[in-house]
């Protein structure tokens, strides 16, 4: 009775009494398996044989004794490491070569550590403190001033002007009127409450008015159209015997011809051109 053959699937050498490897239910001698399937080591370029541990990272492979820091040559097996370009580095070498330094304590910010960054500077999260209260700012809003950093409440207490209308701090975009600070939204017409920031306005008895309110309240009225006459908006007007007209309203009562720059006659309260006046 003959024994059933048990050969390498590739080279056909017998595997009886020899070490072999099964791959997808097919047996191979160790030599054929390494030639066919073994990964090559990134460092020494030799196949990673059956008797070696294959260490892999992102489709790259190393012998266990070849997996070392590219800078200091210490083993990286079962230790934290970092990749930079094609180099594998221990965390100490990576930090020394590539990690940023904390602007406060001057120590290296280790890979994976929580950090804050602002305008090219870096800090450990626990080192980025408000200059006034010395508490970590973390992810909260902050305001820089003179190379220092302040949480918003501390900045408002120490530096911000207070709006003379609402008494709250002005942090951005305030306006000044009569040497007093205002929020833009608080600086309004005393009459209609419309915002005046960026608009033409005037004042009376130290109160600010928009041009419309000031004209309606204080400007003389045109005899012709009864609307306010104001020089604030650049309007020209005619004045005669304590009466005023807009230039365009100063016309003959009879024929409506403009009387600006022309002679005219009066008849009781009417203003007439000389032609119409003679006819009367």
C-alpha positions in Angstrom: 0.0 0.0 0.0 1.7 3.3 -1.2 1.5 6.5 0.9 -0.4 9.5 -0.5 2.0 12.2 -1.7 2.1 15.5 0.2 4.1 17.9 -1.9 4.7 21.7 -2.1 2.1 23.1 -4.4 4.7 25.2 -6.3 8.0 23.2 -6.5 6.5 19.7 -5.9 9.1 18.8 -3.3 7.7 16.5 -0.7 6.7 18.1 2.5 6.7 15.0 4.6 8.7 15.6 7.8 9.3 19.2 6.8 7.9 22.6 7.9 5.3 24.0 5.5 2.8 26.8 5.4 -0.9 26.7 4.4 -2.3 29.6 2.4 -5.9 29.4 1.3 -5.9 25.6 1.9 -2.8 25.1 -0.3 0.5 24.0 1.2 3.9 25.5 0.3 7.4 24.8 1.5 8.9 27.7 3.4 11.3 28.7 0.6 8.5 28.8 -2.0 6.2 30.7 0.3 8.8 33.3 1.1 9.6 33.8 -2.6 6.0 34.0 -3.6 4.2 35.8 -0.8 6.6 37.3 1.8 6.8 41.1 2.2 10.1 42.8 1.7 11.5 44.8 4.6 11.6 48.6 4.2 15.1 48.8 5.7 17.1 45.8 4.5 15.0 44.9 1.5 15.1 41.2 2.3 12.0 39.1 2.5 10.4 38.9 5.9 10.5 35.1 6.3 8.2 32.6 8.1 10.4 32.6 11.2 10.2 36.4 11.6 7.5 38.7 12.8 6.2 41.0 10.1 5.6 44.5 11.4 3.4 46.7 9.1 2.3 50.3 9.0 0.3 51.8 6.1 1.3 49.1 3.6 4.9 49.1 4.6 6.7 46.2 6.3 9.7 45.7 8.6 11.6 42.9 10.3 11.2 43.2 14.0 14.9 44.1 14.5 14.8 46.6 11.5 11.9 48.6 12.9 14.0 51.4 14.4 14.0 55.2 14.8 15.6 56.7 11.7 17.4 59.3 13.9 18.6 57.5 17.1 18.2 53.9 15.9 16.3 52.8 19.0 13.8 50.0 18.5 10.2 51.2 17.9 8.7 47.8 18.6 5.7 48.2 20.9 6.6 51.9 21.5 4.9 55.0 20.3 6.3 56.4 17.1 5.6 59.1 14.5 6.0 59.2 10.7 7.5 62.1 8.9 7.7 61.8 5.1 9.2 58.3 4.7 10.9 58.3 8.1 9.8 56.4 11.2 10.8 58.3 14.4 10.5 57.8 18.1 8.4 60.5 19.7 11.4 62.1 21.3 13.3 62.5 18.0 10.1 63.7 16.2 9.5 66.3 18.9 13.0 67.5 18.8 13.1 67.8 15.0 9.6 68.8 14.0 7.3 69.6 17.0 6.6 73.2 17.9 7.8 74.7 21.2 5.3 76.2 23.7 5.6 80.0 23.7 5.1 80.1 27.5 7.1 77.2 29.0 9.4 76.8 26.0 9.0 73.0 26.2 8.3 70.8 23.3 4.6 70.2 22.5 4.5 66.4 22.1 2.7 64.8 19.1 -1.0 64.2 20.0 -0.9 66.7 22.8 -3.7 69.3 22.9 -2.3 72.7 21.9 -3.4 76.2 21.0 -2.1 78.1 17.9 -2.4 81.8 17.1 -0.4 83.8 14.5 2.4 81.3 14.2 2.8 80.8 17.9 1.9 77.6 19.8 1.1 76.8 23.4 0.2 73.8 25.5 -3.5 74.1 26.2 -2.7 74.5 29.9 -0.1 77.2 29.2 -2.4 79.5 27.2 -3.6 81.7 30.0 -5.5 84.9 30.4 -3.0 87.6 31.5 -5.4 89.0 34.1 -7.0 86.0 35.7 -4.3 83.5 34.9 -7.0 80.9 33.9 -6.6 78.7 30.8 -8.4 80.3 27.9 -9.0 76.9 26.1 -11.4 77.2 23.2 -13.1 80.4 24.6 -12.9 83.7 22.8 -9.9 85.9 23.6 -8.6 89.3 22.8 -4.8 90.1 22.1 -3.3 93.2 23.5 0.4 94.2 23.7 1.7 90.6 23.2 -0.6 89.4 25.9 -3.9 87.6 25.7 -7.1 88.2 27.7 -10.4 86.3 28.1 -13.2 88.6 27.0 -14.6 89.3 30.6 -11.1 90.3 31.8 -10.4 92.5 28.8 -13.7 94.3 29.3 -13.0 94.9 32.9 -9.5 96.2 32.3 -9.5 98.0 29.0 -12.9 98.4 27.3 -14.7 101.8 27.2 -18.2 101.8 28.6 -21.0 103.0 26.3 -22.4 106.2 27.8 -25.9 105.1 26.7 -26.2 101.5 27.8 -23.2 101.4 30.2 -21.9 98.1 28.7 -18.4 97.5 27.4 -17.5 98.5 23.9 -15.2 95.8 22.4 -15.5 96.6 18.7 -16.7 99.3 16.4 -17.6 102.1 18.8 -18.1 105.8 18.0 -17.1 109.0 19.8 -19.4 112.0 20.2 -18.5 115.0 22.4 -15.6 113.0 23.7 -17.9 110.2 25.0 -17.9 106.6 23.7 -21.0 104.9 22.3 -21.8 101.6 20.7 -22.6 102.2 17.1 -26.1 100.8 17.6 -26.6 103.0 20.7 -25.7 106.3 19.0 -29.2 107.3 17.7 -31.3 110.3 16.8 -32.9 111.7 19.9 -36.1 112.1 17.9 -36.7 109.0 15.8 -34.1 106.7 17.3 -32.5 105.9 13.9 -28.8 105.0 14.1 -26.6 107.9 13.3 -23.2 106.2 12.9 -22.0 106.8 9.3 -24.8 109.2 8.7 -24.9 113.1 8.5 -26.4 114.5 11.7 -26.5 117.7 13.8 -27.1 118.6 17.4 -29.1 121.0 19.5 -28.5 121.5 23.2 -25.9 118.6 23.0 -28.5 116.1 21.7 -27.9 114.4 18.3 -30.5 114.6 15.6 -30.8 113.2 12.1 -31.3 115.8 9.5 -35.0 115.0 9.0 -35.9 115.3 12.7 -33.9 118.4 13.2 -35.5 120.1 10.1 -39.0 119.1 11.2 -38.5 120.3 14.7 -36.4 123.5 14.3 -36.0 124.5 10.7 -37.9 127.5 9.2 -40.8 126.5 6.9 -40.9 127.4 3.2 -43.8 129.8 2.4 -44.3 128.1 -0.9 -44.4 124.3 0.0 -44.6 124.6 3.8 -41.7 122.0 4.1 -38.7 122.7 6.3 -35.8 124.7 4.9 -32.4 123.4 6.1 -29.0 124.4 4.9 -27.6 121.1 6.5 -28.3 119.1 3.3 -27.0 122.0 1.2 -30.4 123.5 0.3 -30.4 127.1 -1.0 -33.2 129.5 0.1 -34.5 133.0 -0.2 -35.3 135.2 2.8 -37.5 138.3 2.6 -39.2 140.2 5.5 -38.8 137.3 7.9 -40.3 134.8 5.4 -38.3 132.1 3.6 -38.6 130.1 0.4 -36.7 127.2 -1.1 -35.0 128.5 -4.3 -37.3 126.4 -6.4 -40.4 127.6 -4.5 -39.6 131.3 -4.9 -41.9 131.9 -7.9 -44.5 134.4 -9.0 -47.9 133.7 -7.5 -49.6 134.6 -10.7 -47.5 133.0 -13.6 -45.1 130.8 -11.6 -42.0 132.1 -13.2 -38.9 131.8 -11.0 -38.0 135.0 -9.2 -34.5 134.0 -8.1 -32.1 136.8 -9.1 -35.0 138.9 -10.6 -36.9 141.9 -9.4 -40.3 141.3 -7.8 -43.2 143.1 -6.3 -45.3 142.3 -3.2 -49.1 142.5 -3.0 -50.2 141.8 0.6 -48.7 138.3 1.2 -48.2 137.5 -2.5 -45.0 137.7 -4.4 -45.3 138.7 -8.1 -43.0 139.2 -11.0 -42.8 142.7 -12.3 -44.9 141.9 -15.3 -47.8 140.4 -13.3 -47.4 143.2 -10.7 -48.0 145.9 -13.3 -51.1 144.2 -14.6 -52.5 144.3 -11.1 
